[in-house]
Amino acid sequence: MQEILSRTKGILPVPSKICQRKAALVAFITERAPQDLLDLLRTLGRQKRQAQQPSDDLQREPRKRKRGQEDGQATWRVAQRLEEEELCTDSMDSALLAEEFMRLPSDAESKACYRAFYDATSNAALEMTICAVCAREVSVQGDLVTCIPLASLPHASRLIPRIQHPAHDLYDGKLLQPDGVITENGVPNVKVCALPEEYGRWSQCGNSAMSNAWQRISSMIQGDLMPRPPAILASVVSVTFIGLGELPKRWLRTTFRVRRHTVHEALRWLKENNTKYYGGIEINPQRIRDLPEDDVPIEIWETICQCTDTGMVP
């Protein structure tokens, strides 16, 4: 079967399900293979059958032999036949591999390889620029940088700082990186490294797009059952560390660890001493037990990300 599959490779695609049974493989090839391939396979089959016929079969002794001798010779013939088939298959496979290895690429293949190498190493492919929104040095081609007028920038209101600072570089009230802004005829154009439909889901230049998140956080703290499950907080807030190397888990643990006993005592104190806001809460023992004894909740671990691009300006 391997020899047949090697001959059909590149000419007739054979499903893996068909390759499990030789009868199904032969029927599939007979039905769908081109005529020249069928002729080649038939010729190779005849040559293989002729080569497998043992010469001693032509000269059989008429005398009677003992049963043990006949069984021994039959076993020897089967072993010899299997050895010949294996040698024939190995030689054919070696010839096919040598032929494929020594085949020179065509002119079209050589030009395609050179074109791909040129496109990957050209000045246009290696060109870098500064994104006016995220202030990072990005690849023009790899990060799909586009230059659009500031007035056409979607969700530009998210770039307006709530509290302005003298060190801010503002363009029409928007906080942008000056290296990513091109002014032509008094009209500012900005270079951005993401598609416009993605703007609503980022945090840009230190201005977190949290207008919708505050409402979600407010809805999270409503209700009387305390404490809140960590999964609710993890669905609203994510943590990203910027830096190279492995995250220091020991330091992360000291920053985000939760102690159930401390949470229980804090809620009990708030209920007794801050009755205006926490007097009506109900401390649920099961939720207290679901919190770690002294560790970072698994829901928080799963939201922690790391960015190795140290050129990002948070």
N, C-alpha and C positions, 0 to 999 in steps of 0.2 A: 504493500500500500504506500509506503514511503517513496518508493521509486515512481509510482504513478503520480503521486502528489507533486514530486519534484519536477516532473515533466509538464504538469498542468499549471505550475506556478507562473504567474504573470500573463497567462493566456486565458484561463478559465477559473474564476473564483469559485471555490468549493466551500459550502457551509460546513462549520465544524460538526454539526449533527450528522451530516452525510459521511464524514470521515470515520465514524465509529464502526461501520460495517462495510466489508469489502463488496458485498453484493449490491448494497445501496450506492456505493461509490461508482461501481462499474455501470450500473443503470443510469446514474446521473450523467456520467461522462458520455455514454453512448447516446443519450438523448440530446445533450446540449453542446457537446464539444464540436468545433469545426472539423471539416473533413480531413484536412491535412494533419491535425493532431491525432485523429482516429487512425489514420494510415500509419503514422509514426509509432503509435502504441501497439498496433497489431504487429508491425514488423519487429519491434523489440520483443514482443511476447513470443513470436515464433523463434527468434534467435535464442532466447533464453531457454525455451523448451528443448531445442536441439542441443544446446550446450549442457543441459542437465541430464541427458540420457547417458547412463554409464555404458562404457564400451563392453564390459563383461556381460551385459544383458544379451548382446548379439551372439555370443558363443556360450550357450548354456550346455552343461553336461547332461546327457540323457539318463545317466544312472541315478539311482535313488540315493538320497542323502538322509542322514539322520535329522530328526527334528531339531536337536540342539544346534547343529551346524547351520541349518536353514534360518533359524531365528537369529543366530549370530551374524550371518551374512546380510539378512534383512536390516538389522540394526546398523551394520556398518554402511550399507547403502544409504539409509536415511541420514546418518551423520554426515556422509560425504556430500549428499545433495544439499543439506542445510549449509554446510561450509562453502560450497560453490556459490549458493545463492547469496550468502553474506559477502563473499569476495566480489561477486559481480555487482552487488548493490553499492559496496564501498567504492569500487573503482568508478562506477558511473557518477556517484555523488562527488568524488574527488575531481572528476573531469568537469562536472558542471560548476563546481566552486572555482576551479582554476580558470575556466572560461569566463565566468562572471567577474573574477578578480582582475583578469588581464584585459578586460574590455575597456577601451578608451572612451571617455565621455564625448558626446557629440558636441558640435559647435554651439548648438542652442543651450545645452546644459552648462557648458563653460561660460557662455555669456550671461546666463541666469545667475550663476554663482558669483561672477565678477560684479554683476549689477547689484546683487544683494549685499556683497561686501562693501561696495562703494556707497550704497545708500546708508549702511549702518555706521560708516566712518567718515562721512562727508561733513563739511562745516555746518550744513543745515541740520544734520542729525545730532551733532554735538553742541549746538547753540544753546546757551543758557540765558536766562533773564530773571528779573525780579517780579514776583506777583505783587500787585498793588494792594491786594486784599489781605493775604496771609503773610506778606513780607518775607517769603522764602525764596531762595534761589532754586529755580525749577528748570526742567528741560522744556524747550519750546515744543518739540514734537512729542516727547514721551508724556508730558502732562497736558497736552492739548491746549496750549496757551492761545488765547484770543485777545484782540485789542478792540474794545468797544467804547463808545462815548460814555462818559460818566452819567449823563442824563438818561441813558438807556440801560443802566445797570439794574437788574432786578433786585428787589428787596434792599435798595440802597439805604433805606431808613435805618436798617440794623447797624450801619456803620457810623451813625451819629452817636457820639459819646453822651451819656447822661450828665456827666460832670466834665467840663472841658478843662484842659490843663495847658499852660503856656508852651510846654514842650510838644504838644500835639501838632502834627502836620495835617491841617484841615483843608479840604477842597470842597467848596460849596457846603461846608458843614460836616463833610464825611471824613473820617479818620482813615488815611491811606498812607502807603509807603511811597515817598517821593520818587525813588528809583523806578517804580512801576507806573508812573504817571507821565504821559507825553502830552504836552500842550501844543496844539496847532491852531493858529489864528485865534488864540484866546479861548479855545474850547478844549477842556481836559479830556483825554482819552486814557483809559486804564487797561493794563494788561492783567488778565485773570487766568488762573490755571485750572478752572473747573467749569463744567457746563452750567449755564444759568439756572436750570431746574434744580441744581444741587445746593444753591445758596441758602435756601431756607433750613437746611439741616446741619449747618456748621456753626462753629464759633470762629469769629474772624477778628484778627488784630486785637485780641484781648477783650472785645465786646461780645460777650456770650449772648447768643440768640435765645434769650430766656423769657420772652414775652408770653409764650404759651406754657413754658415750664412752671412759671410761678403759679398759674392757675392749677396745674396738676399737683404741685406741692401743697397748695392750699386745700385741695380736695383730699389729699392723702392724710392730712392731720385732722380732718373732720371725723367725728364719731367719738364714742365713749370707750371703746375696747382698746386697752393698752397692754403691752407695747405693740407698736406696729410691726408686722413681719418685715425682715430685712429685704425680701424680694421687692416690696413696694418701693423702697428707697433706691434699690439697684436699677429699677425700671425707669427712674427719673434722672438720676445722677450717675455719671461715669467719671472715672479717674484715668488720666493719661500722664505717664512719666516720659520726659524727654531726656535722652542720654544714651550713651553706649554701654555695653557690658550687661551683665545679668542683674536683674532687679534685686536689691538687697531685701530679702524676705524678712530678716530680723528687724530691719528698720520699718518695713511696712507693717509688721505686727505691732510695733509700739505706736504707730500712727492710727491704725484702724481697728485695733482689738476691741472686743466687747466682752464685758464681764457681767453675767446675768445677775449676780448678787448686787452689783453696783446699780444696774438698771432698776432692779426691784426697789432698792432703797431710795433712789432718786424719784421714782414715780410716787412712792408712798409719802415722801417729804413734800412733793408738789401738791399732792392731794390734800395734805393736812395744812399746808402753809400758803398755798396759792389757790384758794377756793374759787376765786373769780373765774379762772381759766381752767383749772384742773380739779375743781371740787366734784364734778359729776363723772369723772372717769372711772372705769372698772378695770382693775388690774387682773389680767387673765393668767392663772398659774400655768396653763399649758403653753402659752406663748413665752412665758418666762423660761420654761424648761427647754423650749426650742432654741433659745439663744445659747451660744457657746459659753463654757465656763470661764475661759480666759483666752480667747483666740479671735481671729478675724472671721466673720461669717462667710460661708462658702459663696453666698450670693454676691458679696463684695469682691471676693477673689476673682470671680468670673468676669467682672466688669473692668478690672484693672488692665490697662493696655500700656504698651511701651512704644515710643516713637524714637527711632535711632537717628533721625534727621536733626542734628544739633544746630542746624542753621535756622530752625523755626524760631520765630519771635512770638512768645506767648502774650 
